[in-house]
């Protein structure tokens, strides 16, 4: 169970950490603010993986009940801490806008999941009518 649900969230967090240790990742600009989109995408995935991990764990029932909120809070907190520890990486800076992009990515996952749940519930109500 750990390898299927909890390990991917841990591995993704480690991947984010390792990528942030690279002094400066130069990429050709494809569109404005592409770095903010990349931050949002990474923390969208982090929130999804944490939600899966909390939902499928067996030890603490409350984690299942609060999985979505906890996934959002942990992702957002990790995104903020991620920016803070980049202050000490040569060639990197702590950017409040990157932290906002990180939290926005996590929030987008929450909103997407809530929208999908609401759509599924509406479909079930329609089918049963």
Protein Blocks (a to p, Z undefined) as FASTA:
>chain_A
ZZmmmmmmmmmmmmmmmmmmpmbacdddfbghklmmmmmmmmmmmmmmmmmmmmmpcklm
mlmmmmmmmmmmmmmmmmmmmmmmmmmpghiacdfklmmmmmmmmmmmmmmmmmmmmmmm
mmmmmmmZZ
